[in-house]
Each structure stands twice: as structure tokens, then as C-alpha cells.
Amino acid sequence: MFIKFTRHCFLYLMVSVLVAASGCAVESSKAAPESTNSSAADTRNAAAPNGAMIDIEPNSPADTVRVFYKYLREKKFREAIYLTNLRPAVEGLTDSELKEFQVDFESVAAVVPEQLQINGEIVSGDQATVTAKLPDEDGKTQVQEIKLRRDGDVWVILSADGEAEKRIKQEGKNYFYSLRISTHEDEARQMLDRITKAEMVFALQNKNLYGDLGQLVATGFLPSDAQSSESTGYKYSVALNADKTSYTAKAAPAEYGKTGKLTFTVELNDKKEAHLTSKDLGK
């Protein structure tokens, strides 16, 4: 799918920022990104060899899209975001701060096709639409639309909608941090729901006895990243009672205030019904 910087994308953010070496001055990485200028031959060669293609003019909307995905593929995340209306969220971030989002953005870069097939470009005044073949949420390649607008003499990819763009301008560098927290908290709720369902199936197959987190992963009921906070931002745990007839599942922020603020708990009542609660424990 077209990588949109929205809450439930990737991404979680959708692009992030690789960084030059940690500790480099932010000014050094704030230089304007590589120009989208390229010869007509170069841009034609950049298109995929199969299916519909167009001639891509230098500095055109299609050229901006081409360069955006090129930067993503090359993990030049700061430069990629500079081509979108998310730029205010990156400009104030130092390289070391950007690096905190590297894992999230690399997961986005991993789905960018090696050869981007741009099929069309429609320009109407200061608005433009580019169509390109991109993977959707299921990994299937489909023709999708990418919206752009002209800002001065450059085209900007509209990765965030109008409401999000206002928020980005207000929050600046804090936008990605708050987005990461809200995304990880949503994912934590979803993971605990998966754990609850996994325990139900596990108990049915094991004489009404529940399993610990390792067992649920080993049986394939849960993904392996439930045992790591690197990509999830949360630490998950399942505590069984002495006879394994009940359990308590928890999700706690790996780094309070950075990857999440709420701690989630699932407990069973007397009827074996799961109940989810959340609380900001300040840690």
C-alpha cells in the first residue's frame, strides 16, 4: 500500500529516519535532500520494465514519488520524509533522536519494491495524483494513488491528512513520539486480545489447562515478537496459577514515556471470562 504516515500503518510511522552517524550535529543532516533532477532517460529507466509506464519529467509529481521510494529503499529516511508533508515532524529531530525510530521505519522500507512501477500522473493546478504499483496490506501488488500538492516550486507528497498535518505543525518533533506511543498502546491491546484467544484454544487442546507465553508461541498461536519488545515497544508476560487453571496476562511499556505509558492487564473472573484493564503506573 502507499505508505501513509497514519496511526495504524506500520507503521507505524511510516517512514522514520535513518540517521547519519549517531551524535552528528542536526544541521549537517538538515541539508536539503538530493534534487529530484534527473534526465528523462534516467527516469524512464527507473520505472518498472513490465506493464504501463510513463515518461517522468524532472521535478514532476511522478519524479518526486520516484525519489521518495528510492530514499525509503536506501533507508535515507530523513530525506524521504522531507519530500512529504511530515517534514515539520523531522526538522527538529537530531540524528540520535531519529535513530530511536530506526526499527519502525526499516520495517516500512522492507516492503518497498526494488523497481517502482509508476503508471500515471495527473496534474490539476497545484494538486496532482500519481498512480503506481505498490503492495497493499496483504502484500499483494496493486495500482494505488498517491496525492501531492505544489508548495512553491516543489511537489510534496501528502502522507498525512489535513487533521494530522495540523497536529504535526503544532507538535513538531514530538509528533512521532506521541504517534509511536499511541500505536504501541493500540498494538498492546490487540496482542492481549490475541493472547486471550490463544489461551482459549490452548486450554481446549490441553484438558482445560492454560499455557505460558513460550508455549503459546511454540504452538504457533502467537507470533514470536510477543517475546521481544524490540519491534512491539511492550513487554508481554503470562503468569499461570499453581494448577494452570487460570492466568494473568500483562503488557508493560519497554521504556515508559517512549514506547508507551499505559500498562495493560488481562485477568479471568470466576466464569473464566477475560477482563482487560489499563493504567498509567508512571513506569
C-alpha positions as CSV (number, residue, x, y, z in Angstrom):
1,M,0.0,0.0,0.0
2,F,1.1,3.6,-0.3
3,I,2.9,4.2,2.8
4,K,0.8,6.7,4.7
5,F,2.0,8.2,7.9
6,T,-1.0,7.3,9.9
7,R,-1.5,5.7,13.2
8,H,-2.2,2.1,12.1
9,C,0.2,1.9,9.2
10,F,3.4,0.4,10.1
11,L,4.0,1.6,10.7
12,Y,3.7,2.6,12.5
13,L,5.1,5.8,11.4
14,M,5.7,5.1,8.1
15,V,8.9,6.4,7.4
16,S,11.3,7.3,10.1
17,V,14.6,8.2,10.0
18,L,17.8,6.5,9.5
19,V,20.5,8.7,10.6
20,A,23.8,9.6,9.8
21,A,26.2,8.5,12.5
22,S,24.8,8.9,16.0
23,G,25.8,12.2,17.6
24,C,26.3,14.1,14.3
25,A,25.0,17.7,14.5
26,V,21.5,18.0,13.3
27,E,22.4,20.9,11.0
28,S,24.6,18.5,9.0
29,S,21.7,16.3,8.2
30,K,19.2,19.1,7.6
31,A,20.8,20.0,4.3
32,A,18.3,20.0,1.5
33,P,17.8,16.5,0.1
34,E,19.2,15.4,-3.2
35,S,17.5,17.2,-6.0
36,T,14.9,15.3,-7.9
37,N,16.5,16.5,-11.1
38,S,17.3,13.6,-13.5
39,S,17.4,13.2,-17.2
40,A,14.4,11.8,-19.0
41,A,16.4,8.7,-19.8
42,D,17.2,8.1,-16.1
43,T,13.6,8.5,-15.0
44,R,12.4,6.2,-17.7
45,N,14.9,3.6,-16.6
46,A,13.7,4.0,-13.1
47,A,10.2,2.7,-14.0
48,A,9.5,-1.0,-13.8
49,P,10.2,-2.9,-17.0
50,N,6.7,-4.5,-17.1
51,G,3.2,-3.1,-17.6
52,A,2.3,0.6,-18.2
53,M,5.0,3.2,-17.9
54,I,5.2,7.0,-18.4
55,D,8.0,9.4,-19.2
56,I,8.9,11.1,-15.9
57,E,9.8,14.7,-16.2
58,P,12.4,16.1,-13.7
59,N,10.9,17.7,-10.6
60,S,7.4,16.5,-11.6
61,P,5.0,14.8,-9.2
62,A,6.0,11.4,-10.6
63,D,9.6,12.2,-10.1
64,T,9.0,13.2,-6.5
65,V,7.3,9.9,-5.9
66,R,10.1,8.0,-7.6
67,V,12.7,9.7,-5.4
68,F,10.7,9.3,-2.3
69,Y,10.6,5.5,-2.7
70,K,14.2,5.4,-3.7
71,Y,15.1,7.1,-0.5
72,L,13.0,4.7,1.5
73,R,14.6,1.8,-0.2
74,E,18.0,3.2,0.6
75,K,17.0,3.8,4.2
76,K,17.5,7.6,3.8
77,F,14.5,8.2,6.0
78,R,15.1,11.9,6.8
79,E,15.4,12.7,3.1
80,A,12.3,10.7,2.3
81,I,10.2,12.5,4.9
82,Y,11.4,15.8,3.6
83,L,9.5,15.1,0.4
84,T,6.2,14.8,2.4
85,N,4.0,17.0,4.5
86,L,5.5,15.3,7.5
87,R,8.7,17.3,7.2
88,P,7.9,19.6,10.3
89,A,7.9,16.4,12.4
90,V,11.5,15.6,11.4
91,E,13.2,19.0,11.1
92,G,13.7,19.4,14.9
93,L,14.9,15.9,15.5
94,T,18.6,15.3,16.0
95,D,20.2,12.3,14.3
96,S,20.4,10.4,17.6
97,E,16.6,11.1,18.2
98,L,15.8,9.9,14.7
99,K,17.7,6.7,15.3
100,E,15.2,5.8,18.0
101,F,12.7,5.2,15.3
102,Q,15.0,3.2,13.0
103,V,13.5,-0.2,13.7
104,D,10.0,1.1,12.9
105,F,11.0,2.7,9.7
106,E,13.1,-0.1,8.5
107,S,10.0,-2.3,8.6
108,V,8.4,0.2,6.2
109,A,11.5,0.3,3.9
110,A,11.5,-3.5,3.7
111,V,8.2,-3.6,1.7
112,V,9.2,-1.0,-0.9
113,P,9.6,-2.8,-4.2
114,E,13.0,-2.8,-5.8
115,Q,11.6,-1.4,-9.0
116,L,8.8,1.1,-8.6
117,Q,6.3,0.9,-11.5
118,I,4.8,4.4,-12.0
119,N,1.8,4.2,-14.3
120,G,0.3,7.6,-14.4
121,E,0.4,11.3,-13.4
122,I,-2.5,13.8,-13.4
123,V,-1.8,17.4,-12.6
124,S,-4.6,19.9,-11.9
125,G,-3.2,23.3,-10.8
126,D,-1.4,22.8,-7.5
127,Q,-2.8,19.3,-7.0
128,A,-1.5,16.1,-8.5
129,T,-2.2,12.4,-8.4
130,V,0.4,9.7,-9.3
131,T,-0.5,6.1,-9.7
132,A,2.0,3.4,-9.0
133,K,2.0,-0.4,-8.3
134,L,2.6,-0.9,-4.6
135,P,2.0,-3.7,-2.1
136,D,-1.3,-3.5,-0.1
137,E,-1.8,-4.6,3.5
138,D,-1.8,-8.2,2.4
139,G,1.4,-7.9,0.4
140,K,-0.4,-8.0,-3.0
141,T,0.8,-5.5,-5.6
142,Q,-2.0,-3.2,-6.8
143,V,-2.2,0.1,-8.6
144,Q,-2.6,2.8,-5.9
145,E,-3.0,6.6,-6.0
146,I,-0.5,9.0,-4.3
147,K,-1.7,12.5,-3.8
148,L,0.6,15.5,-3.9
149,R,0.4,19.3,-3.8
150,R,2.7,22.1,-5.0
151,D,4.4,24.1,-2.4
152,G,6.3,26.9,-4.1
153,D,8.4,25.2,-6.8
154,V,8.4,21.7,-5.4
155,W,5.8,18.9,-5.1
156,V,5.0,17.5,-1.7
157,I,3.6,14.0,-1.1
158,L,0.6,14.1,1.2
159,S,1.4,11.3,3.6
160,A,-0.7,12.8,6.4
161,D,-4.3,14.0,6.0
162,G,-5.3,17.6,6.8
163,E,-6.1,16.9,10.5
164,A,-2.8,15.1,11.1
165,E,-0.9,17.8,9.2
166,K,-2.3,20.5,11.6
167,R,-1.2,18.3,14.5
168,I,2.2,17.8,13.0
169,K,2.7,21.6,12.7
170,Q,1.6,22.1,16.3
171,E,3.7,19.2,17.8
172,G,6.7,19.4,15.6
173,K,9.4,16.8,16.7
174,N,7.0,15.5,19.4
175,Y,4.6,14.2,16.8
176,F,6.5,10.9,16.1
177,Y,6.9,10.3,19.8
178,S,3.2,10.6,20.6
179,L,2.4,8.6,17.4
180,R,4.7,5.8,18.5
181,I,3.1,5.7,22.0
182,S,-0.5,5.6,20.7
183,T,0.4,3.0,18.1
184,H,2.2,0.7,20.5
185,E,-0.6,1.0,23.0
186,D,-3.2,0.0,20.4
187,E,-1.0,-2.9,19.4
188,A,-0.6,-3.9,23.0
189,R,-4.4,-4.2,23.3
190,Q,-4.6,-6.2,20.2
191,M,-1.8,-8.5,21.3
192,L,-3.5,-9.2,24.7
193,D,-6.7,-10.0,22.7
194,R,-4.7,-12.5,20.7
195,I,-3.2,-13.9,23.9
196,T,-6.7,-14.4,25.3
197,K,-7.9,-16.2,22.2
198,A,-4.7,-18.3,22.1
199,E,-5.3,-19.4,25.7
200,M,-8.8,-20.4,24.9
201,V,-7.6,-22.7,22.1
202,F,-4.7,-24.0,24.1
203,A,-6.9,-24.9,27.0
204,L,-9.3,-26.8,24.8
205,Q,-6.4,-28.9,23.5
206,N,-4.8,-29.4,26.9
207,K,-7.6,-30.6,29.3
208,N,-8.6,-27.0,30.3
209,L,-5.1,-26.1,31.4
210,Y,-3.5,-22.8,30.2
211,G,-0.1,-22.3,28.8
212,D,2.7,-19.8,29.4
213,L,3.9,-17.3,26.8
214,G,6.6,-19.6,25.5
215,Q,4.1,-22.4,25.0
216,L,1.7,-20.2,23.1
217,V,4.5,-19.1,20.7
218,A,5.8,-22.6,20.3
219,T,2.4,-23.9,19.3
220,G,2.1,-21.1,16.7
221,F,-0.8,-19.4,18.4
222,L,1.2,-16.2,18.9
223,P,3.9,-14.5,16.8
224,S,7.5,-14.7,18.1
225,D,7.7,-11.0,18.6
226,A,5.4,-11.4,21.6
227,Q,8.6,-12.4,23.4
228,S,10.5,-9.3,22.4
229,S,9.9,-5.6,22.9
230,E,12.3,-4.5,20.1
231,S,9.5,-4.2,17.5
232,T,6.5,-4.0,19.8
233,G,7.7,-1.5,22.3
234,Y,6.0,-3.6,25.0
235,K,7.0,-6.4,27.3
236,Y,4.4,-9.2,27.4
237,S,4.1,-11.8,30.2
238,V,1.7,-14.6,31.2
239,A,1.6,-15.8,34.8
240,L,-0.2,-19.1,35.5
241,N,-1.7,-20.1,38.8
242,A,-0.3,-23.2,40.6
243,D,-2.6,-25.7,38.8
244,K,-2.6,-23.8,35.5
245,T,-6.4,-23.3,35.6
246,S,-6.1,-19.6,35.4
247,Y,-3.7,-16.9,34.2
248,T,-2.9,-13.2,34.2
249,A,-1.5,-11.6,31.1
250,K,0.3,-8.2,31.1
251,A,1.7,-5.8,28.7
252,A,4.1,-3.1,30.1
253,P,6.0,-0.4,28.2
254,A,9.5,-1.4,27.4
255,E,10.5,2.3,28.1
256,Y,7.9,4.3,29.9
257,G,7.2,7.6,28.1
258,K,8.9,6.5,24.9
259,T,7.3,3.3,23.8
260,G,4.1,3.6,25.8
261,K,2.6,4.9,29.0
262,L,-0.3,2.5,29.8
263,T,0.2,-0.9,31.4
264,F,-2.5,-3.4,30.4
265,T,-3.7,-6.4,32.4
266,V,-6.0,-9.3,31.4
267,E,-7.5,-11.4,34.3
268,L,-10.1,-14.1,34.3
269,N,-13.2,-13.9,36.5
270,D,-15.0,-16.8,38.2
271,K,-16.7,-17.6,34.9
272,K,-13.3,-17.8,33.1
273,E,-14.2,-14.6,31.2
274,A,-11.2,-12.3,30.3
275,H,-11.3,-8.7,31.5
276,L,-8.9,-6.1,30.2
277,T,-7.8,-3.1,32.3
278,S,-5.3,-0.4,31.7
279,K,-3.5,2.1,34.0
280,D,-0.7,4.6,33.8
281,L,1.7,3.4,36.5
282,G,4.3,6.0,35.8
283,K,6.8,3.4,35.0
